[in-house]
């Protein structure tokens, strides 16, 4: 076979009609390189075709999420490939939602609903990533989020004492210091109204959130200065922004059937968003709740049919299925890679493109990646 490749090289040179004939040693070397390339080609193709689940199984990451089982919403943790689900809460009298894991992977904050109907009390808690040592942060509170150093939990206040399931039923923003237990309002808290899905930027300078019918906006994705009064409308359609751990990208939902990723400049005094580099599409199902892996390489999200819940499920409410506290039958968690610029159509995606992480359809929502036992040196580098 090697002689055939050498002849191929000679024939190619005779057709080109350029240069001098290669000496035997050069011909032998080129033939060897060609053989190596041919040997590697099918293996490179096999690596490209490796299922995303196998790639995720090789990572050290896990994912927290909420799921409705045994007439109750609990918090679960799975491996990044969807294996080994563990129920962290098992609280028949409370319904936990919206898990958010601390940057060092040791704690998880969330909300818990107690009571029924308009008398429901939603509270913010945090606990160890093993589900132990549960601590209440505040009652009548919503949508907690971690500071980059893991020392503070931000959260939104409930708009009125009577409960409403709508996610933008909020007024004010507050910060809970884990060391002292003190709660401090945001310097601009009086203006912050009808926000939802807040998250800190990696540099600690900004808080991204969606506003709906408040603060002079109809609907917008905002950057709110964490310790000041500046507010920027990012000018992108949709909701539920999620800033990447590397501080360079933003993911969000432009609509019910699309998720997107774009570069963002968070070090600028006037942050801007670049063109979309990843688009995830699903014409049939809704796709929501996008979240980044700790290395900013992968994305997970919730996916399922449109609907407005099932009031036959205790402790749930009626509204769009993507809203926290609404039962979303048939909803599961998926993951994709965000390493390449591309469009992923989930209707035609292969196992190399998308990993299906849960399959039971038990209202699996709000995935939150984390790195358990994360090396301290890497945690410091990402602050």
Secondary structure, 3 states (H helix, E strand, C coil): CHHHHHHHHHHHHHHHCCCCCCCHHHHHHHHHHHHHHHHHHHHHHHHHCCCHHHHHHCCCCEEEEEEEECCEEEEEEEECCCCCCEECCCCCCCEEEEEEECCCCCEEEEEEEECCHHHCEEEEEEEECCCCCCEEEEECEEEEEECCCCCEEEEEEECCCCCCCCCCCEEEEEEEECCCCCEEECCCCCCCECEEEEEECCCCCEEEEEEEEECCEEEEEEEEECCCCCEEECCCCCEEEEECCCCCEEEEEEECCEEEEEEECCCCCCCCEEEEEEEEECCCCEEEEEEECCCCCEEEEEEECCCCCCCCCCCCECCCCCCCCECCECCEEEEEECCCCEEEECCCCCCCCEEECCCCCECCEEEEEECCCCCHHHHHHCC
